[in-house]
Amino acid sequence: MSNKRYKVTYFDQDGCKEQMTLETPYYICRDSATDLCVFDEQGCIGNEALLQNMLNQNLLQSKASCVVNVEPLLI
């Protein structure tokens, strides 16, 4: 599975709106209930909490408190 790149918009722990690029082998999109979900080739593997954990692993000093949007970037 090749990596995909996404522009993630989120609010940090201080309430500031931030953006970052996240590269992951998973697909990130909204499900039928419009919740952000993480998918692999076989189906949904996690919800917004998993996405937030993935984002926080890539942030050095601050923590994301609320993911607002995810947009795919072309590689």
N, C-alpha and C positions, 0 to 999 in steps of 0.2 A: 504494500500500500504506500503510495507516494505522499509526501507531505503537502498540505494545503496551507495557504496563508490567508489570514483574516485581519481586518481592521476592527478592533474591539473598542467600543465606547463604554465607559463605566464611570461611576462616581467613586472617588477614593474615600478613605476613612474620615477625611476632613470635610467631605461634601463637595469637593472640587471635581468638575467634569474633566475627565482625562481620556486619552486615546493611546493605544499601543498596537503594534503588529504582533500577532500570535501565529506561530507556525506549528502545525500538528498533523499527525497522520489521520486524524479523525475529521468527519464532516460535522459542521456546526450549522444548525438551521432551526427554524421553528417547527414544532409539530402541529397537528391538526387543531390543538387547543391554543395555539400561538405562544406556547412556552418554548424558551430556548433549550435545545437538547443537543447532546453529543451522540453521534452515530458512528458505528464502524460498518463494515461490509454486510453484517448480518442483522443490524437493527440498532435500536436505541440502547446506549450503554450508560447514560447518565443525564441528569437534568442540569439546570442552571447552577446548582451547588457544585457539581463536578467542574463545570466551566469556570466558576469562580476560583476553585482550587487550582486549576491549571493556570489561570491568569496570575494568581498570587505567587505561584512558583516562579514565574518569570519577572515579577516585580522585585526590585532590590530593597527598597526602603518602605514604601507605603503598601497598603492592602486595599484591594477592591472591596467595596461594601455592597455595590449594586451594579450588575451588568445591565446596560441599557440597550445596546444593539451590537450586532456582529454582521460585518459585510465581507463577502469573499473578495480576495485580491487575486488577479491573474498572475501566474508565475511565468 
